[in-house]
Amino acid sequence: MTISLAIVGVGKIVRDQHLPAVAGNADYRLVAAASRNGRVEGIENFGAIGEMLAAVPSIDAVSLCMPPQYRYAAAVAALDAGKHVLLEKPPGATLSEVEDLAARAAEKGVSLFASWHSRHAPAVEAARGFLAGTRLRAMRVSWKEDVRQWHPGQAWIWQPGGLGVFDPGINALSIVTRILPQPVFATGATLEFPENRDAPIAATIRFTDADGLDLLAEFDWRQTGPQSWDIEAETDAGVMRLSEGGAKLSVDGRLLHAEPEQEYPSLYRRFAALIRDGRSDVDLAPLRHVADAFMLGRRTLVDAFHD
Amino acid sequence: MTISLAIVGVGKIVRDQHLPAVAGNADYRLVAAASRNGRVEGIENFGAIGEMLAAVPSIDAVSLCMPPQYRYAAAVAALDAGKHVLLEKPPGATLSEVEDLAARAAEKGVSLFASWHSRHAPAVEAARGFLAGTRLRAMRVSWKEDVRQWHPGQAWIWQPGGLGVFDPGINALSIVTRILPQPVFATGATLEFPENRDAPIAATIRFTDADGLDLLAEFDWRQTGPQSWDIEAETDAGVMRLSEGGAKLSVDGRLLHAEPEQEYPSLYRRFAALIRDGRSDVDLAPLRHVADAFMLGRRTLVDAFHD
């Protein structure tokens, strides 16, 4: 059965990723969009989700892609109307609101998918499999990129709740929490706030687990030149390196896995499978680690940031 | 059957509250204590929990009362040894570590109690009953006390992870989340950090729920003179006031409920009941709201604080 899909919050990520992924998947038919500013050509467009849900009753599912601060109300409207809901990452501005959404989806018997696109990077499952078969000694996460290149003029990411450097950093955490064999938790963090901004531009988090794992994650938005989205693990079976945001896997320098990036097509296949099986997938671990880091972290002020 | 109890982390709260509550409850026999600095007279004392668990195998349950930053490792040691565990509030320095403890307790088949002593204040259940029978329009939480009086020289509460004014504020949140008829979530917060400290001395959090509730919580540690631990609710049945930290309940100025404070005796009765019934009680909502406020909140710097 084809899923009649609507997209809410039409911005850069929708144009770059969601629309091509949906267009390439025969399980979906895109029937409507709602957005304050953006439009999708060739389908019905609305200014707000309530208006859209009332006008297009054939909608089965909605993808919510607006900034996280505005996602809860839209999700409640969709769930209350009996629609399946996909949440872009991060799934909300608070953990508490997403817990509430999960309870509402269960009550309504519809699927809620708190998606983490980086978990669908090509080599993530291979990395998980590798770590399951050996002993992990230490892990280093290095997620360093140039915010001016990747988030030009996006004011909301600097506002309270916009998460700052954790917006890309949470992608790393979504991979780490998928590939590690057991749960970790933060023991300390440093968050660097530009003196003119309400969100961090850089952060370092130390994690451990019940067996004393040494895990260090470094996120930085001030990286010019080569960008890094790398996870390196020292194990009894060699040094595992998951690089390019989860696209490539090597052990002791030998490339084991490198396929073309297909994150959003894979993500939409998973959403269709959840709907078909009548299940939800709401893993809040990545957002919980970010909230923990904010709660536990030491704040320092650094130079002002100007776009 | 009598529960052989051990207490870990012997400080002010243990002497003021835990020891009298345990002494007054025939379900318990206090058999040992472990603490870096404190001692309990008349029982065996140890410097660390591992040593204690090895030396006194008859222990059935432990109360963990050290600062939250040190609680996880002790809880894992106790759970792995098959002991029931009571966690003082807050249950840990991160949400993630307590999620892991809950999973471990379930695996071991022992009881884990993430306790919130303020939920045992005398009028809390009456307030919950009152709110369940009417329509709530707005709520104001005012938790304002003098940190010099209540936390003299306690350095750990000012360290990262020590939570600052949320240490008392989380008591208010533990009551609010118990008495409200449906979940709330933060939409904005302001956190005031003394320029020489790593934890907030004051905070304001705005919450709402799916029906647009107007809930404002104000926490302040700079209150001299009269102290306030009050929750006021405008409802269709009048203005409900839960005051003195949950001890007194009035509606439209008429006192409905006022009994002597018995928080810790009630808390230990609940722990004994959980052990007897083979159940756990790990409600992380209060700590989740604190983490959400740190993640979502705007930070401001205020005057340095000196003890």
Interface residues (C-beta under 8 A of the other chain):
Chain A: Y72 V76 A93 T94 L95 S96 E97 E99 D100 A103 R104 P160 G161 L163 P183 V184 F185 A186 T187 G188 A189 F193 D198 A210 A285 R288 H289 V290 A291 D292 F294 M295 L296 G297 R298 R299
Chain B: Y72 V76 A93 T94 L95 S96 E97 E99 D100 A103 R104 P160 G161 L163 P183 V184 F185 A186 T187 G188 A189 F193 D198 A210 A285 R288 H289 V290 A291 D292 F294 M295 L296 G297 R298 R299
